Amino acid sequence: MMLEVKNLLVFFENALALNDLSIEVKPGEIVAVLGSNSAGKTTLMNTISGLILDRKKKEDRRNGERITIMGEIRYEGMEISQMWPSKRVVQGIVLCQERHPVFRDSDVLENLKIAGYLSTRRAMRERIEQIFRIFPLLERLKRRSAGLLSGGEQQMLAIGIALMANPRLLLMDEPLLGLSPLMQADLARAIAEICRTGITILLSEQFARPIMPIVDRGYVIENGTLVFSGTRDELMDNPEVKSAYLGL
Amino acid sequence: MWLIVYGIISSVILALYAVGFSLTYGVSGLPNFAHGALYILGGYAIWNLMNVAGLSIIAAAPLTVITCGLLGFGLYWGLLLRVRGIPLSELVVTFAAGVAILELLTWSGFYGIRYSLPVFWEESIEIFSVVIDGQRILVLATGVALVILLHLFVRHTRTGLAFRGLAQNERTALSVGIEADWIGSLSVAMGSGLAAVAAVVVLPLGMMEATIGYEVLIYALAVAIVGGLESTTGMVLASFIIGFAQTAAARYIGPKWMIIVPLAAIVLVLVVRPSGLLGKFKELEERV
């Protein structure tokens, strides 16, 4: 098993954001976490990537919101729930955050170079070439400032940024959010291509139809609680999943 | 012509005062109010290295820069880490550290005619009938060299690119393995080292005493606020606006206007355009 999340509980003050959540991801899979707004998808992604620890540290410093995390996160058999996010990146867990977060004042190429912080120069060059093969449009736009890209182009770049960190488990938080149907289909194809290069993918979405063709398995969460899990076919056959997340 | 030549020199001196402060704030969002103290501490260090330890200026100058850089690094891990992300506390801690350094220097007797640094080059040259001494030529050369080196550093080195990443989006930087505290501490160290570079080349132009640290902090703040806190181009532009205004005011009104000009510029900019000429954020004005 590549990732095992067991009985995860996350509280923001007394509000329960994730309630006894358990999920698994096997190597080479594309696994989807489906849920509506405020279901806990982003909290789950931030907890697996460790970014929640950074937020917790900042809140603790200023006596702000009390964040409590309980449960187990195992990555390739190693318990990582207290591991700092940058160390998780070194281990191969990389998060592509929601709403295409890029380095807006830098051009596309510089964005990728910044994201290659942990790479050697040679590995950086090879990865940039690989990203340009997956997203040829980015190569044409490589001198354009990231802040001037369209939403879809920024999302491609955000995925490219994550790929520069050499992930083995790529977490993608709502990668298709706010994009046109055409761009959603293109990105879904690109995500499948990334998986074929040997990168395991765990992604979250609230509208699942564009990604269902590429997904192996999925989990449905509501109010931080797991309500359904199954293969793609099982998800597509479930009437509640169909009406709530597939628009059918 | 005199006004142009000396206006440029004043502008470059201001840029040298401000570059370290701007770099630290631009990368990590930390307003290092100990910047002026680190500047004068740089002067104190090089004076001691030359006059007490007997080192040549060629050996003492880099040692001074490294010492101040390490002190900035220590300032981050020893004091700032505990208040990181709490703007008012960051300001209070750095200001307190700066005052402590300056008062310690004053208490140790760091004032008077014996504390002066030798100039690097005693010759003078004449440009368009205006005589410029060698030290001021060195100031100009250092300013230009720093701009070029910093540009190359932030665009072409791994740490420089991490500086740019952290400055733009801390969470994304963290999600690709850039450690905010490590890079933040390097930015404070580098800013402190740059304060020492300014001290090494500018202080031979006059007397040294601890209170100069307060003036340098005001100049650095004025340039950073007028230019826009996170904008390097804004910093250079503001240095030239304030530098020329200072030179003109000193020549045509009186020398005491040298310090009034930057203070007036701070007030004017905070009233008219709080984010500065080329700035995007409005954070430090609120902190100040």
Interface residues (C-beta under 8 A of the other chain):
Chain A: S49 L51 D54 K58 R61 R62 P85 S86 V89 V90 V94 L95 C96 Q97 P101 V102 F103 R104 D105 S106 E110 K113 I114 A115 Y117 L118 I161 A162 M164 A165
Chain B: R82 V83 R84 G85 I86 R155 R158 L161 A162 R164 G165 Q168 N169 R171 T172 A173 L174 S175 V176 G177 I178 E179 A180
